Amino acid sequence: MNNERIRNWAHVAEIVSGVAVLITLVFLVLEIRGNSDLIRANTFNRSIESLIDYRMQIASNEESLRVMTDHWGIDSPDLLRRQLLVVNLWSIYEKTYFSRQYGLVGPAEWERFESRICGYVTREDGLRFWSENVANFMTDEFREYVISRCEVGTNANE
């Protein structure tokens, strides 16, 4: 009788340990997935920071501006400088958008950025200018978000 009781408890313990292993594996999968999102967000942020730095180096150096103005066929160095600075600003907006997607930026913080984004594109000719001069430097996802969220006539920024 004692042996059978011990055997029953051994079976119960085996089941409990199996459930514990399963719970641990689920937890590990969720943690790895979360870490992958953080790594992806960090990689994207570093890439955007590199582009911002590259554009700032061009914008702050007259010789680089002249060379790149000729290379890209732009009318003047001042126009190129303005475009580089505007694209840098939008790169920061896009970077913040994806940080929000990964849960790294809260709703209150994002609201500040979104109001500036929508304020820019809803001003006179803002969406047209943005579409023609800035949008091509953004990811499809962010570009679609801006267009759908900030089009003139929506209540996104009211």
Secondary structure as a PSIPRED ss2 file (coil, helix, strand):
# PSIPRED VFORMAT (PSIPRED V4.0)

   1 M C   1.000  0.000  0.000
   2 N H   0.000  1.000  0.000
   3 N H   0.000  1.000  0.000
   4 E H   0.000  1.000  0.000
   5 R H   0.000  1.000  0.000
   6 I H   0.000  1.000  0.000
   7 R H   0.000  1.000  0.000
   8 N H   0.000  1.000  0.000
   9 W H   0.000  1.000  0.000
  10 A H   0.000  1.000  0.000
  11 H H   0.000  1.000  0.000
  12 V H   0.000  1.000  0.000
  13 A H   0.000  1.000  0.000
  14 E H   0.000  1.000  0.000
  15 I H   0.000  1.000  0.000
  16 V H   0.000  1.000  0.000
  17 S H   0.000  1.000  0.000
  18 G H   0.000  1.000  0.000
  19 V H   0.000  1.000  0.000
  20 A H   0.000  1.000  0.000
  21 V H   0.000  1.000  0.000
  22 L H   0.000  1.000  0.000
  23 I H   0.000  1.000  0.000
  24 T H   0.000  1.000  0.000
  25 L H   0.000  1.000  0.000
  26 V H   0.000  1.000  0.000
  27 F H   0.000  1.000  0.000
  28 L H   0.000  1.000  0.000
  29 V H   0.000  1.000  0.000
  30 L H   0.000  1.000  0.000
  31 E H   0.000  1.000  0.000
  32 I H   0.000  1.000  0.000
  33 R H   0.000  1.000  0.000
  34 G H   0.000  1.000  0.000
  35 N H   0.000  1.000  0.000
  36 S H   0.000  1.000  0.000
  37 D H   0.000  1.000  0.000
  38 L H   0.000  1.000  0.000
  39 I H   0.000  1.000  0.000
  40 R H   0.000  1.000  0.000
  41 A H   0.000  1.000  0.000
  42 N H   0.000  1.000  0.000
  43 T H   0.000  1.000  0.000
  44 F H   0.000  1.000  0.000
  45 N H   0.000  1.000  0.000
  46 R H   0.000  1.000  0.000
  47 S H   0.000  1.000  0.000
  48 I H   0.000  1.000  0.000
  49 E H   0.000  1.000  0.000
  50 S H   0.000  1.000  0.000
  51 L H   0.000  1.000  0.000
  52 I H   0.000  1.000  0.000
  53 D H   0.000  1.000  0.000
  54 Y H   0.000  1.000  0.000
  55 R H   0.000  1.000  0.000
  56 M H   0.000  1.000  0.000
  57 Q H   0.000  1.000  0.000
  58 I H   0.000  1.000  0.000
  59 A H   0.000  1.000  0.000
  60 S C   1.000  0.000  0.000
  61 N C   1.000  0.000  0.000
  62 E H   0.000  1.000  0.000
  63 E H   0.000  1.000  0.000
  64 S H   0.000  1.000  0.000
  65 L H   0.000  1.000  0.000
  66 R H   0.000  1.000  0.000
  67 V H   0.000  1.000  0.000
  68 M H   0.000  1.000  0.000
  69 T H   0.000  1.000  0.000
  70 D H   0.000  1.000  0.000
  71 H H   0.000  1.000  0.000
  72 W H   0.000  1.000  0.000
  73 G C   1.000  0.000  0.000
  74 I C   1.000  0.000  0.000
  75 D C   1.000  0.000  0.000
  76 S C   1.000  0.000  0.000
  77 P H   0.000  1.000  0.000
  78 D H   0.000  1.000  0.000
  79 L H   0.000  1.000  0.000
  80 L H   0.000  1.000  0.000
  81 R H   0.000  1.000  0.000
  82 R H   0.000  1.000  0.000
  83 Q H   0.000  1.000  0.000
  84 L H   0.000  1.000  0.000
  85 L H   0.000  1.000  0.000
  86 V H   0.000  1.000  0.000
  87 V H   0.000  1.000  0.000
  88 N H   0.000  1.000  0.000
  89 L H   0.000  1.000  0.000
  90 W H   0.000  1.000  0.000
  91 S H   0.000  1.000  0.000
  92 I H   0.000  1.000  0.000
  93 Y H   0.000  1.000  0.000
  94 E H   0.000  1.000  0.000
  95 K H   0.000  1.000  0.000
  96 T H   0.000  1.000  0.000
  97 Y H   0.000  1.000  0.000
  98 F H   0.000  1.000  0.000
  99 S H   0.000  1.000  0.000
 100 R H   0.000  1.000  0.000
 101 Q H   0.000  1.000  0.000
 102 Y C   1.000  0.000  0.000
 103 G C   1.000  0.000  0.000
 104 L C   1.000  0.000  0.000
 105 V C   1.000  0.000  0.000
 106 G C   1.000  0.000  0.000
 107 P H   0.000  1.000  0.000
 108 A H   0.000  1.000  0.000
 109 E H   0.000  1.000  0.000
 110 W H   0.000  1.000  0.000
 111 E H   0.000  1.000  0.000
 112 R H   0.000  1.000  0.000
 113 F H   0.000  1.000  0.000
 114 E H   0.000  1.000  0.000
 115 S H   0.000  1.000  0.000
 116 R H   0.000  1.000  0.000
 117 I H   0.000  1.000  0.000
 118 C H   0.000  1.000  0.000
 119 G H   0.000  1.000  0.000
 120 Y H   0.000  1.000  0.000
 121 V H   0.000  1.000  0.000
 122 T H   0.000  1.000  0.000
 123 R C   1.000  0.000  0.000
 124 E C   1.000  0.000  0.000
 125 D C   1.000  0.000  0.000
 126 G H   0.000  1.000  0.000
 127 L H   0.000  1.000  0.000
 128 R H   0.000  1.000  0.000
 129 F H   0.000  1.000  0.000
 130 W H   0.000  1.000  0.000
 131 S H   0.000  1.000  0.000
 132 E H   0.000  1.000  0.000
 133 N H   0.000  1.000  0.000
 134 V C   1.000  0.000  0.000
 135 A H   0.000  1.000  0.000
 136 N H   0.000  1.000  0.000
 137 F H   0.000  1.000  0.000
 138 M C   1.000  0.000  0.000
 139 T C   1.000  0.000  0.000
 140 D H   0.000  1.000  0.000
 141 E H   0.000  1.000  0.000
 142 F H   0.000  1.000  0.000
 143 R H   0.000  1.000  0.000
 144 E H   0.000  1.000  0.000
 145 Y H   0.000  1.000  0.000
 146 V H   0.000  1.000  0.000
 147 I H   0.000  1.000  0.000
 148 S H   0.000  1.000  0.000
 149 R H   0.000  1.000  0.000
 150 C H   0.000  1.000  0.000
 151 E C   1.000  0.000  0.000
 152 V C   1.000  0.000  0.000
 153 G C   1.000  0.000  0.000
 154 T C   1.000  0.000  0.000
 155 N C   1.000  0.000  0.000
 156 A C   1.000  0.000  0.000
 157 N C   1.000  0.000  0.000
 158 E C   1.000  0.000  0.000
